[in-house]
């Protein structure tokens, strides 16, 4: 009896992540949790910006320069991706709460739609922000040129 038990391969006591093939639904669930955490951490930068704006012009300029720098832009871009993914996936969860999209093919279609909406909303937001910043830069340069003359 003990001989047969020892010759069998020992298994983990509970299922392990390495036992299962990753599925879209599980990966999107993990990503939903990760983006929720990223949004919470990203709010620290928003809080810093608000406190700096309320404190002094010098503190606000430091925060603004950081946000406009390469590290700040990467952080803001990542935060916006996390925001739109979390929003889109949250809407998918609302449909699940209403009893829809439980069939596996519908769950996968909804997952792809969430990813599509994340890319679309992030792209539209950054396109609009870039174009708005370009217009503001042109206006600022025109005002400065007018003052210099």
C-alpha positions in Angstrom: 0.0 0.0 0.0 2.7 2.5 0.9 4.8 1.3 -2.1 2.0 2.1 -4.6 1.4 5.5 -3.0 5.0 6.5 -3.1 5.4 5.5 -6.8 2.6 7.9 -7.9 3.5 11.4 -8.9 2.9 13.8 -6.1 0.3 16.4 -7.0 -0.2 19.9 -5.5 -2.9 20.1 -2.9 -4.8 22.7 -4.7 -4.9 23.8 -8.4 -1.9 25.9 -9.4 -1.7 28.6 -12.1 0.9 26.5 -14.0 -1.5 23.6 -14.3 -4.0 25.5 -16.4 -3.7 26.9 -19.9 -4.3 30.7 -19.8 -7.7 31.7 -21.1 -8.8 35.1 -22.3 -11.4 35.4 -19.5 -8.9 34.6 -16.8 -6.3 37.0 -18.2 -8.8 39.8 -18.6 -9.9 39.2 -15.0 -6.3 39.4 -13.8 -5.7 42.5 -15.9 -8.9 44.1 -14.4 -7.4 43.7 -10.9 -4.1 45.1 -12.1 -5.6 48.1 -13.7 -7.7 48.8 -10.6 -4.4 48.9 -8.6 -2.7 51.1 -11.2 -5.6 53.5 -11.1 -5.3 53.7 -7.3 -1.6 54.3 -7.5 -2.0 56.8 -10.4 -4.4 58.9 -8.2 -1.3 59.8 -6.1 0.0 61.8 -9.1 -3.4 63.4 -9.5 -3.4 64.3 -5.8 0.1 65.7 -6.0 -1.0 67.9 -9.0 -4.1 69.1 -7.1 -2.1 69.9 -3.9 0.6 71.6 -6.0 -2.1 73.7 -7.7 -3.5 74.7 -4.3 -0.2 75.4 -2.8 1.7 77.8 -5.0 2.5 78.7 -8.6 6.0 77.3 -8.2 4.8 74.0 -6.8 2.3 73.8 -9.6 5.0 74.4 -12.3 7.1 71.6 -10.8 4.2 69.2 -11.0 3.3 70.4 -14.5 6.9 70.1 -15.8 7.1 66.5 -14.4 3.8 65.6 -16.0 5.0 67.0 -19.4 8.3 65.2 -19.2 9.0 61.8 -20.6 8.4 59.9 -17.3 5.2 61.8 -16.6 3.8 61.2 -20.1 4.5 57.5 -19.8 2.8 57.4 -16.4 -0.2 59.4 -17.7 -0.5 57.3 -20.8 -0.4 54.1 -18.8 -3.0 55.5 -16.4 -5.3 56.4 -19.2 -5.0 52.9 -20.7 -5.8 51.5 -17.3 -8.7 53.9 -16.9 -10.3 53.0 -20.2 -9.7 49.2 -19.8 -11.2 49.2 -16.3 -14.2 51.2 -17.5 -14.8 49.0 -20.5 -14.4 45.8 -18.5 -16.6 47.2 -15.8 -19.4 47.7 -18.3 -18.8 44.0 -19.4 -19.2 43.0 -15.8 -22.5 44.9 -15.6 -23.8 42.9 -18.6 -22.8 39.7 -16.7 -24.6 41.0 -13.6 -27.7 41.3 -15.8 -27.3 37.7 -17.0 -25.9 38.3 -20.4 -22.8 37.1 -22.3 -22.3 33.9 -20.3 -21.8 31.6 -23.3 -18.1 31.1 -23.9 -18.2 32.5 -27.5 -20.0 35.6 -26.2 -17.5 36.0 -23.3 -14.7 35.9 -25.8 -16.4 38.4 -28.2 -17.0 40.7 -25.2 -13.4 40.4 -24.2 -12.2 41.3 -27.6 -14.6 44.2 -27.6 -13.2 45.4 -24.3 -9.7 45.4 -25.7 -10.9 47.2 -28.9 -12.7 49.9 -26.8 -9.6 50.3 -24.7 -7.4 51.0 -27.7 -10.1 53.2 -29.4 -10.8 55.4 -26.3 -7.2 55.8 -25.4 -6.3 56.7 -29.0 -9.1 59.2 -29.3 -8.3 60.8 -26.0 -4.5 61.1 -26.8 -5.3 62.3 -30.3 -7.6 65.0 -29.0 -5.1 66.0 -26.2 -2.3 66.2 -28.7 -4.3 68.4 -31.1 -5.5 70.6 -28.3 -2.0 71.0 -26.9 -0.8 71.9 -30.4 -3.5 74.6 -30.7 -2.6 75.9 -27.2 1.1 76.0 -28.2 0.3 78.0 -31.3 -1.9 80.4 -29.4 0.8 80.8 -26.7 3.5 81.4 -29.3 1.3 83.9 -31.1 0.7 85.8 -27.9 4.4 85.8 -27.0 5.3 87.0 -30.4 2.7 89.8 -30.2 4.1 90.9 -26.8 7.6 90.9 -28.1 6.8 93.3 -30.9 
